Amino acid sequence: MLPLEPIELDAFRQQHRLDTFWCGHLLGGCGGQLMTKLYTDRVCHFAHHPDPTGQPETVPC
């Protein structure tokens, strides 16, 4: 589970620096790779990696 607070997310990123996260097919997701998003004004969350070309994701979840 991803921590919601920025200071906790820093520790999570350090602990899981070699791990990758994916949008799970069995949960109804698209199978795309996820990254962590750090915010100080709202809760931190997972988000889809942007397309390598800089275009928005083409497969909605």
mmCIF file of the N, C-alpha and C atoms, coordinates in Angstrom:
data_MODEL
# 
_entry.id   MODEL 
# 
loop_
_atom_site.group_PDB 
_atom_site.id 
_atom_site.type_symbol 
_atom_site.label_atom_id 
_atom_site.label_alt_id 
_atom_site.label_comp_id 
_atom_site.label_asym_id 
_atom_site.label_entity_id 
_atom_site.label_seq_id 
_atom_site.pdbx_PDB_ins_code 
_atom_site.Cartn_x 
_atom_site.Cartn_y 
_atom_site.Cartn_z 
_atom_site.occupancy 
_atom_site.B_iso_or_equiv 
_atom_site.pdbx_formal_charge 
_atom_site.auth_seq_id 
_atom_site.auth_comp_id 
_atom_site.auth_asym_id 
_atom_site.auth_atom_id 
_atom_site.pdbx_PDB_model_num 
ATOM 1   N N  . MET A 1 1  ? 0.850  -1.178 0.000   1.00 0.00 ? 1  MET A N  1 
ATOM 2   C CA . MET A 1 1  ? 0.000  0.000  0.000   1.00 0.00 ? 1  MET A CA 1 
ATOM 3   C C  . MET A 1 1  ? 0.891  1.234  0.000   1.00 0.00 ? 1  MET A C  1 
ATOM 4   N N  . LEU A 1 2  ? 0.573  2.179  -0.848  1.00 0.00 ? 2  LEU A N  1 
ATOM 5   C CA . LEU A 1 2  ? 1.352  3.404  -0.966  1.00 0.00 ? 2  LEU A CA 1 
ATOM 6   C C  . LEU A 1 2  ? 1.002  4.364  0.166   1.00 0.00 ? 2  LEU A C  1 
ATOM 7   N N  . PRO A 1 3  ? 2.010  4.906  0.856   1.00 0.00 ? 3  PRO A N  1 
ATOM 8   C CA . PRO A 1 3  ? 1.738  5.888  1.901   1.00 0.00 ? 3  PRO A CA 1 
ATOM 9   C C  . PRO A 1 3  ? 1.121  7.160  1.303   1.00 0.00 ? 3  PRO A C  1 
ATOM 10  N N  . LEU A 1 4  ? 0.301  7.826  2.064   1.00 0.00 ? 4  LEU A N  1 
ATOM 11  C CA . LEU A 1 4  ? -0.389 9.022  1.588   1.00 0.00 ? 4  LEU A CA 1 
ATOM 12  C C  . LEU A 1 4  ? 0.381  10.310 1.881   1.00 0.00 ? 4  LEU A C  1 
ATOM 13  N N  . GLU A 1 5  ? 1.260  10.288 2.866   1.00 0.00 ? 5  GLU A N  1 
ATOM 14  C CA . GLU A 1 5  ? 1.993  11.482 3.281   1.00 0.00 ? 5  GLU A CA 1 
ATOM 15  C C  . GLU A 1 5  ? 3.361  11.553 2.590   1.00 0.00 ? 5  GLU A C  1 
ATOM 16  N N  . PRO A 1 6  ? 3.787  12.763 2.181   1.00 0.00 ? 6  PRO A N  1 
ATOM 17  C CA . PRO A 1 6  ? 5.063  12.909 1.464   1.00 0.00 ? 6  PRO A CA 1 
ATOM 18  C C  . PRO A 1 6  ? 6.277  12.342 2.200   1.00 0.00 ? 6  PRO A C  1 
ATOM 19  N N  . ILE A 1 7  ? 6.392  12.563 3.488   1.00 0.00 ? 7  ILE A N  1 
ATOM 20  C CA . ILE A 1 7  ? 7.559  12.066 4.224   1.00 0.00 ? 7  ILE A CA 1 
ATOM 21  C C  . ILE A 1 7  ? 7.577  10.537 4.251   1.00 0.00 ? 7  ILE A C  1 
ATOM 22  N N  . GLU A 1 8  ? 6.418  9.928  4.316   1.00 0.00 ? 8  GLU A N  1 
ATOM 23  C CA . GLU A 1 8  ? 6.333  8.471  4.285   1.00 0.00 ? 8  GLU A CA 1 
ATOM 24  C C  . GLU A 1 8  ? 6.611  7.935  2.884   1.00 0.00 ? 8  GLU A C  1 
ATOM 25  N N  . LEU A 1 9  ? 6.233  8.700  1.853   1.00 0.00 ? 9  LEU A N  1 
ATOM 26  C CA . LEU A 1 9  ? 6.483  8.273  0.483   1.00 0.00 ? 9  LEU A CA 1 
ATOM 27  C C  . LEU A 1 9  ? 7.979  8.237  0.188   1.00 0.00 ? 9  LEU A C  1 
ATOM 28  N N  . ASP A 1 10 ? 8.727  9.180  0.724   1.00 0.00 ? 10 ASP A N  1 
ATOM 29  C CA . ASP A 1 10 ? 10.183 9.167  0.546   1.00 0.00 ? 10 ASP A CA 1 
ATOM 30  C C  . ASP A 1 10 ? 10.781 7.862  1.065   1.00 0.00 ? 10 ASP A C  1 
ATOM 31  N N  . ALA A 1 11 ? 10.358 7.436  2.246   1.00 0.00 ? 11 ALA A N  1 
ATOM 32  C CA . ALA A 1 11 ? 10.850 6.175  2.821   1.00 0.00 ? 11 ALA A CA 1 
ATOM 33  C C  . ALA A 1 11 ? 10.406 4.981  1.969   1.00 0.00 ? 11 ALA A C  1 
ATOM 34  N N  . PHE A 1 12 ? 9.169  5.006  1.475   1.00 0.00 ? 12 PHE A N  1 
ATOM 35  C CA . PHE A 1 12 ? 8.645  3.942  0.614   1.00 0.00 ? 12 PHE A CA 1 
ATOM 36  C C  . PHE A 1 12 ? 9.476  3.829  -0.664  1.00 0.00 ? 12 PHE A C  1 
ATOM 37  N N  . ARG A 1 13 ? 9.767  4.975  -1.288  1.00 0.00 ? 13 ARG A N  1 
ATOM 38  C CA . ARG A 1 13 ? 10.571 4.976  -2.513  1.00 0.00 ? 13 ARG A CA 1 
ATOM 39  C C  . ARG A 1 13 ? 11.960 4.395  -2.262  1.00 0.00 ? 13 ARG A C  1 
ATOM 40  N N  . GLN A 1 14 ? 12.558 4.744  -1.143  1.00 0.00 ? 14 GLN A N  1 
ATOM 41  C CA . GLN A 1 14 ? 13.887 4.220  -0.812  1.00 0.00 ? 14 GLN A CA 1 
ATOM 42  C C  . GLN A 1 14 ? 13.825 2.711  -0.595  1.00 0.00 ? 14 GLN A C  1 
ATOM 43  N N  . GLN A 1 15 ? 12.822 2.267  0.132   1.00 0.00 ? 15 GLN A N  1 
ATOM 44  C CA . GLN A 1 15 ? 12.675 0.841  0.436   1.00 0.00 ? 15 GLN A CA 1 
ATOM 45  C C  . GLN A 1 15 ? 12.392 0.022  -0.826  1.00 0.00 ? 15 GLN A C  1 
ATOM 46  N N  . HIS A 1 16 ? 11.691 0.599  -1.806  1.00 0.00 ? 16 HIS A N  1 
ATOM 47  C CA . HIS A 1 16 ? 11.272 -0.123 -3.012  1.00 0.00 ? 16 HIS A CA 1 
ATOM 48  C C  . HIS A 1 16 ? 11.956 0.413  -4.270  1.00 0.00 ? 16 HIS A C  1 
ATOM 49  N N  . ARG A 1 17 ? 13.164 0.955  -4.132  1.00 0.00 ? 17 ARG A N  1 
ATOM 50  C CA . ARG A 1 17 ? 13.845 1.603  -5.259  1.00 0.00 ? 17 ARG A CA 1 
ATOM 51  C C  . ARG A 1 17 ? 14.121 0.657  -6.430  1.00 0.00 ? 17 ARG A C  1 
ATOM 52  N N  . LEU A 1 18 ? 14.181 -0.629 -6.197  1.00 0.00 ? 18 LEU A N  1 
ATOM 53  C CA . LEU A 1 18 ? 14.437 -1.585 -7.272  1.00 0.00 ? 18 LEU A CA 1 
ATOM 54  C C  . LEU A 1 18 ? 13.161 -2.263 -7.782  1.00 0.00 ? 18 LEU A C  1 
ATOM 55  N N  . ASP A 1 19 ? 12.023 -1.934 -7.189  1.00 0.00 ? 19 ASP A N  1 
ATOM 56  C CA . ASP A 1 19 ? 10.747 -2.551 -7.564  1.00 0.00 ? 19 ASP A CA 1 
ATOM 57  C C  . ASP A 1 19 ? 10.042 -1.745 -8.653  1.00 0.00 ? 19 ASP A C  1 
ATOM 58  N N  . THR A 1 20 ? 9.188  -2.433 -9.412  1.00 0.00 ? 20 THR A N  1 
ATOM 59  C CA . THR A 1 20 ? 8.315  -1.762 -10.375 1.00 0.00 ? 20 THR A CA 1 
ATOM 60  C C  . THR A 1 20 ? 6.876  -2.057 -9.977  1.00 0.00 ? 20 THR A C  1 
ATOM 61  N N  . PHE A 1 21 ? 5.980  -1.189 -10.385 1.00 0.00 ? 21 PHE A N  1 
ATOM 62  C CA . PHE A 1 21 ? 4.556  -1.324 -10.047 1.00 0.00 ? 21 PHE A CA 1 
ATOM 63  C C  . PHE A 1 21 ? 3.749  -1.233 -11.329 1.00 0.00 ? 21 PHE A C  1 
ATOM 64  N N  . TRP A 1 22 ? 2.676  -2.067 -11.382 1.00 0.00 ? 22 TRP A N  1 
ATOM 65  C CA . TRP A 1 22 ? 1.906  -2.203 -12.610 1.00 0.00 ? 22 TRP A CA 1 
ATOM 66  C C  . TRP A 1 22 ? 0.419  -2.135 -12.315 1.00 0.00 ? 22 TRP A C  1 
ATOM 67  N N  . CYS A 1 23 ? -0.344 -1.628 -13.261 1.00 0.00 ? 23 CYS A N  1 
ATOM 68  C CA . CYS A 1 23 ? -1.803 -1.545 -13.186 1.00 0.00 ? 23 CYS A CA 1 
ATOM 69  C C  . CYS A 1 23 ? -2.345 -2.943 -13.488 1.00 0.00 ? 23 CYS A C  1 
ATOM 70  N N  . GLY A 1 24 ? -2.870 -3.621 -12.469 1.00 0.00 ? 24 GLY A N  1 
ATOM 71  C CA . GLY A 1 24 ? -3.203 -5.041 -12.564 1.00 0.00 ? 24 GLY A CA 1 
ATOM 72  C C  . GLY A 1 24 ? -4.405 -5.385 -13.416 1.00 0.00 ? 24 GLY A C  1 
ATOM 73  N N  . HIS A 1 25 ? -4.201 -6.310 -14.358 1.00 0.00 ? 25 HIS A N  1 
ATOM 74  C CA . HIS A 1 25 ? -5.305 -6.808 -15.194 1.00 0.00 ? 25 HIS A CA 1 
ATOM 75  C C  . HIS A 1 25 ? -6.387 -7.471 -14.360 1.00 0.00 ? 25 HIS A C  1 
ATOM 76  N N  . LEU A 1 26 ? -5.978 -8.232 -13.343 1.00 0.00 ? 26 LEU A N  1 
ATOM 77  C CA . LEU A 1 26 ? -6.970 -8.944 -12.531 1.00 0.00 ? 26 LEU A CA 1 
ATOM 78  C C  . LEU A 1 26 ? -7.838 -7.985 -11.721 1.00 0.00 ? 26 LEU A C  1 
ATOM 79  N N  . LEU A 1 27 ? -7.403 -6.746 -11.593 1.00 0.00 ? 27 LEU A N  1 
ATOM 80  C CA . LEU A 1 27 ? -8.179 -5.732 -10.880 1.00 0.00 ? 27 LEU A CA 1 
ATOM 81  C C  . LEU A 1 27 ? -8.927 -4.814 -11.842 1.00 0.00 ? 27 LEU A C  1 
ATOM 82  N N  . GLY A 1 28 ? -8.939 -5.168 -13.124 1.00 0.00 ? 28 GLY A N  1 
ATOM 83  C CA . GLY A 1 28 ? -9.629 -4.369 -14.123 1.00 0.00 ? 28 GLY A CA 1 
ATOM 84  C C  . GLY A 1 28 ? -8.766 -3.275 -14.739 1.00 0.00 ? 28 GLY A C  1 
ATOM 85  N N  . GLY A 1 29 ? -7.458 -3.320 -14.487 1.00 0.00 ? 29 GLY A N  1 
ATOM 86  C CA . GLY A 1 29 ? -6.554 -2.298 -15.001 1.00 0.00 ? 29 GLY A CA 1 
ATOM 87  C C  . GLY A 1 29 ? -6.045 -2.612 -16.396 1.00 0.00 ? 29 GLY A C  1 
ATOM 88  N N  . CYS A 1 30 ? -5.217 -1.700 -16.899 1.00 0.00 ? 30 CYS A N  1 
ATOM 89  C CA . CYS A 1 30 ? -4.729 -1.789 -18.275 1.00 0.00 ? 30 CYS A CA 1 
ATOM 90  C C  . CYS A 1 30 ? -3.419 -2.542 -18.420 1.00 0.00 ? 30 CYS A C  1 
ATOM 91  N N  . GLY A 1 31 ? -2.717 -2.826 -17.311 1.00 0.00 ? 31 GLY A N  1 
ATOM 92  C CA . GLY A 1 31 ? -1.440 -3.520 -17.384 1.00 0.00 ? 31 GLY A CA 1 
ATOM 93  C C  . GLY A 1 31 ? -0.253 -2.604 -17.576 1.00 0.00 ? 31 GLY A C  1 
ATOM 94  N N  . GLY A 1 32 ? -0.477 -1.288 -17.610 1.00 0.00 ? 32 GLY A N  1 
ATOM 95  C CA . GLY A 1 32 ? 0.608  -0.332 -17.799 1.00 0.00 ? 32 GLY A CA 1 
ATOM 96  C C  . GLY A 1 32 ? 1.433  -0.130 -16.537 1.00 0.00 ? 32 GLY A C  1 
ATOM 97  N N  . GLN A 1 33 ? 2.660  0.339  -16.731 1.00 0.00 ? 33 GLN A N  1 
ATOM 98  C CA . GLN A 1 33 ? 3.543  0.582  -15.591 1.00 0.00 ? 33 GLN A CA 1 
ATOM 99  C C  . GLN A 1 33 ? 3.096  1.834  -14.845 1.00 0.00 ? 33 GLN A C  1 
ATOM 100 N N  . LEU A 1 34 ? 3.232  1.766  -13.515 1.00 0.00 ? 34 LEU A N  1 
ATOM 101 C CA . LEU A 1 34 ? 2.853  2.876  -12.649 1.00 0.00 ? 34 LEU A CA 1 
ATOM 102 C C  . LEU A 1 34 ? 4.087  3.499  -12.014 1.00 0.00 ? 34 LEU A C  1 
ATOM 103 N N  . MET A 1 35 ? 3.942  4.738  -11.586 1.00 0.00 ? 35 MET A N  1 
ATOM 104 C CA . MET A 1 35 ? 4.982  5.439  -10.831 1.00 0.00 ? 35 MET A CA 1 
ATOM 105 C C  . MET A 1 35 ? 4.316  6.092  -9.629  1.00 0.00 ? 35 MET A C  1 
ATOM 106 N N  . THR A 1 36 ? 5.117  6.505  -8.668  1.00 0.00 ? 36 THR A N  1 
ATOM 107 C CA . THR A 1 36 ? 4.556  7.195  -7.509  1.00 0.00 ? 36 THR A CA 1 
ATOM 108 C C  . THR A 1 36 ? 4.552  8.694  -7.783  1.00 0.00 ? 36 THR A C  1 
ATOM 109 N N  . LYS A 1 37 ? 3.509  9.362  -7.323  1.00 0.00 ? 37 LYS A N  1 
ATOM 110 C CA . LYS A 1 37 ? 3.393  10.815 -7.464  1.00 0.00 ? 37 LYS A CA 1 
ATOM 111 C C  . LYS A 1 37 ? 3.416  11.418 -6.065  1.00 0.00 ? 37 LYS A C  1 
ATOM 112 N N  . LEU A 1 38 ? 4.357  12.324 -5.839  1.00 0.00 ? 38 LEU A N  1 
ATOM 113 C CA . LEU A 1 38 ? 4.496  12.976 -4.551  1.00 0.00 ? 38 LEU A CA 1 
ATOM 114 C C  . LEU A 1 38 ? 3.832  14.357 -4.612  1.00 0.00 ? 38 LEU A C  1 
ATOM 115 N N  . TYR A 1 39 ? 2.947  14.609 -3.675  1.00 0.00 ? 39 TYR A N  1 
ATOM 116 C CA . TYR A 1 39 ? 2.274  15.901 -3.550  1.00 0.00 ? 39 TYR A CA 1 
ATOM 117 C C  . TYR A 1 39 ? 2.403  16.386 -2.114  1.00 0.00 ? 39 TYR A C  1 
ATOM 118 N N  . THR A 1 40 ? 2.492  17.674 -1.934  1.00 0.00 ? 40 THR A N  1 
ATOM 119 C CA . THR A 1 40 ? 2.488  18.232 -0.586  1.00 0.00 ? 40 THR A CA 1 
ATOM 120 C C  . THR A 1 40 ? 1.131  18.841 -0.254  1.00 0.00 ? 40 THR A C  1 
ATOM 121 N N  . ASP A 1 41 ? 0.297  19.090 -1.274  1.00 0.00 ? 41 ASP A N  1 
ATOM 122 C CA . ASP A 1 41 ? -1.001 19.714 -1.054  1.00 0.00 ? 41 ASP A CA 1 
ATOM 123 C C  . ASP A 1 41 ? -2.181 18.759 -1.215  1.00 0.00 ? 41 ASP A C  1 
ATOM 124 N N  . ARG A 1 42 ? -1.898 17.497 -1.510  1.00 0.00 ? 42 ARG A N  1 
ATOM 125 C CA . ARG A 1 42 ? -2.943 16.458 -1.572  1.00 0.00 ? 42 ARG A CA 1 
ATOM 126 C C  . ARG A 1 42 ? -2.279 15.108 -1.338  1.00 0.00 ? 42 ARG A C  1 
ATOM 127 N N  . VAL A 1 43 ? -3.054 14.033 -1.319  1.00 0.00 ? 43 VAL A N  1 
ATOM 128 C CA . VAL A 1 43 ? -2.474 12.721 -0.995  1.00 0.00 ? 43 VAL A CA 1 
ATOM 129 C C  . VAL A 1 43 ? -1.610 12.205 -2.146  1.00 0.00 ? 43 VAL A C  1 
ATOM 130 N N  . CYS A 1 44 ? -0.533 11.537 -1.787  1.00 0.00 ? 44 CYS A N  1 
ATOM 131 C CA . CYS A 1 44 ? 0.345  10.907 -2.767  1.00 0.00 ? 44 CYS A CA 1 
ATOM 132 C C  . CYS A 1 44 ? -0.378 9.696  -3.347  1.00 0.00 ? 44 CYS A C  1 
ATOM 133 N N  . HIS A 1 45 ? -0.062 9.339  -4.598  1.00 0.00 ? 45 HIS A N  1 
ATOM 134 C CA . HIS A 1 45 ? -0.749 8.211  -5.219  1.00 0.00 ? 45 HIS A CA 1 
ATOM 135 C C  . HIS A 1 45 ? 0.090  7.626  -6.354  1.00 0.00 ? 45 HIS A C  1 
ATOM 136 N N  . PHE A 1 46 ? -0.339 6.452  -6.838  1.00 0.00 ? 46 PHE A N  1 
ATOM 137 C CA . PHE A 1 46 ? 0.251  5.866  -8.032  1.00 0.00 ? 46 PHE A CA 1 
ATOM 138 C C  . PHE A 1 46 ? -0.368 6.541  -9.245  1.00 0.00 ? 46 PHE A C  1 
ATOM 139 N N  . ALA A 1 47 ? 0.413  6.662  -10.312 1.00 0.00 ? 47 ALA A N  1 
ATOM 140 C CA . ALA A 1 47 ? -0.078 7.205  -11.580 1.00 0.00 ? 47 ALA A CA 1 
ATOM 141 C C  . ALA A 1 47 ? 0.598  6.433  -12.709 1.00 0.00 ? 47 ALA A C  1 
ATOM 142 N N  . HIS A 1 48 ? -0.036 6.418  -13.871 1.00 0.00 ? 48 HIS A N  1 
ATOM 143 C CA . HIS A 1 48 ? 0.551  5.740  -15.024 1.00 0.00 ? 48 HIS A CA 1 
ATOM 144 C C  . HIS A 1 48 ? 1.771  6.516  -15.506 1.00 0.00 ? 48 HIS A C  1 
ATOM 145 N N  . HIS A 1 49 ? 2.782  5.767  -15.959 1.00 0.00 ? 49 HIS A N  1 
ATOM 146 C CA . HIS A 1 49 ? 3.948  6.389  -16.584 1.00 0.00 ? 49 HIS A CA 1 
ATOM 147 C C  . HIS A 1 49 ? 3.479  7.085  -17.856 1.00 0.00 ? 49 HIS A C  1 
ATOM 148 N N  . PRO A 1 50 ? 4.018  8.260  -18.137 1.00 0.00 ? 50 PRO A N  1 
ATOM 149 C CA . PRO A 1 50 ? 3.660  8.892  -19.410 1.00 0.00 ? 50 PRO A CA 1 
ATOM 150 C C  . PRO A 1 50 ? 4.226  8.082  -20.573 1.00 0.00 ? 50 PRO A C  1 
ATOM 151 N N  . ASP A 1 51 ? 3.608  8.206  -21.701 1.00 0.00 ? 51 ASP A N  1 
ATOM 152 C CA . ASP A 1 51 ? 4.083  7.549  -22.917 1.00 0.00 ? 51 ASP A CA 1 
ATOM 153 C C  . ASP A 1 51 ? 5.502  8.041  -23.218 1.00 0.00 ? 51 ASP A C  1 
ATOM 154 N N  . PRO A 1 52 ? 6.405  7.166  -23.688 1.00 0.00 ? 52 PRO A N  1 
ATOM 155 C CA . PRO A 1 52 ? 7.786  7.584  -23.982 1.00 0.00 ? 52 PRO A CA 1 
ATOM 156 C C  . PRO A 1 52 ? 7.874  8.758  -24.960 1.00 0.00 ? 52 PRO A C  1 
ATOM 157 N N  . THR A 1 53 ? 6.858  8.926  -25.801 1.00 0.00 ? 53 THR A N  1 
ATOM 158 C CA . THR A 1 53 ? 6.869  10.034 -26.759 1.00 0.00 ? 53 THR A CA 1 
ATOM 159 C C  . THR A 1 53 ? 6.340  11.325 -26.144 1.00 0.00 ? 53 THR A C  1 
ATOM 160 N N  . GLY A 1 54 ? 5.889  11.250 -24.889 1.00 0.00 ? 54 GLY A N  1 
ATOM 161 C CA . GLY A 1 54 ? 5.339  12.431 -24.229 1.00 0.00 ? 54 GLY A CA 1 
ATOM 162 C C  . GLY A 1 54 ? 3.849  12.588 -24.411 1.00 0.00 ? 54 GLY A C  1 
ATOM 163 N N  . GLN A 1 55 ? 3.226  11.664 -25.151 1.00 0.00 ? 55 GLN A N  1 
ATOM 164 C CA . GLN A 1 55 ? 1.786  11.718 -25.389 1.00 0.00 ? 55 GLN A CA 1 
ATOM 165 C C  . GLN A 1 55 ? 1.046  11.123 -24.187 1.00 0.00 ? 55 GLN A C  1 
ATOM 166 N N  . PRO A 1 56 ? -0.217 11.520 -23.966 1.00 0.00 ? 56 PRO A N  1 
ATOM 167 C CA . PRO A 1 56 ? -0.990 10.913 -22.875 1.00 0.00 ? 56 PRO A CA 1 
ATOM 168 C C  . PRO A 1 56 ? -1.191 9.426  -23.115 1.00 0.00 ? 56 PRO A C  1 
ATOM 169 N N  . GLU A 1 57 ? -1.478 8.698  -22.029 1.00 0.00 ? 57 GLU A N  1 
ATOM 170 C CA . GLU A 1 57 ? -1.769 7.258  -22.145 1.00 0.00 ? 57 GLU A CA 1 
ATOM 171 C C  . GLU A 1 57 ? -2.910 7.050  -23.133 1.00 0.00 ? 57 GLU A C  1 
ATOM 172 N N  . THR A 1 58 ? -2.804 6.026  -23.964 1.00 0.00 ? 58 THR A N  1 
ATOM 173 C CA . THR A 1 58 ? -3.839 5.754  -24.956 1.00 0.00 ? 58 THR A CA 1 
ATOM 174 C C  . THR A 1 58 ? -4.847 4.725  -24.469 1.00 0.00 ? 58 THR A C  1 
ATOM 175 N N  . VAL A 1 59 ? -4.501 3.979  -23.414 1.00 0.00 ? 59 VAL A N  1 
ATOM 176 C CA . VAL A 1 59 ? -5.386 2.946  -22.891 1.00 0.00 ? 59 VAL A CA 1 
ATOM 177 C C  . VAL A 1 59 ? -5.956 3.419  -21.549 1.00 0.00 ? 59 VAL A C  1 
ATOM 178 N N  . PRO A 1 60 ? -7.230 3.818  -21.509 1.00 0.00 ? 60 PRO A N  1 
ATOM 179 C CA . PRO A 1 60 ? -7.803 4.253  -20.240 1.00 0.00 ? 60 PRO A CA 1 
ATOM 180 C C  . PRO A 1 60 ? -8.046 3.079  -19.294 1.00 0.00 ? 60 PRO A C  1 
ATOM 181 N N  . CYS A 1 61 ? -7.900 3.334  -18.025 1.00 0.00 ? 61 CYS A N  1 
ATOM 182 C CA . CYS A 1 61 ? -8.180 2.299  -17.007 1.00 0.00 ? 61 CYS A CA 1 
ATOM 183 C C  . CYS A 1 61 ? -9.563 2.490  -16.435 1.00 0.00 ? 61 CYS A C  1 
# 
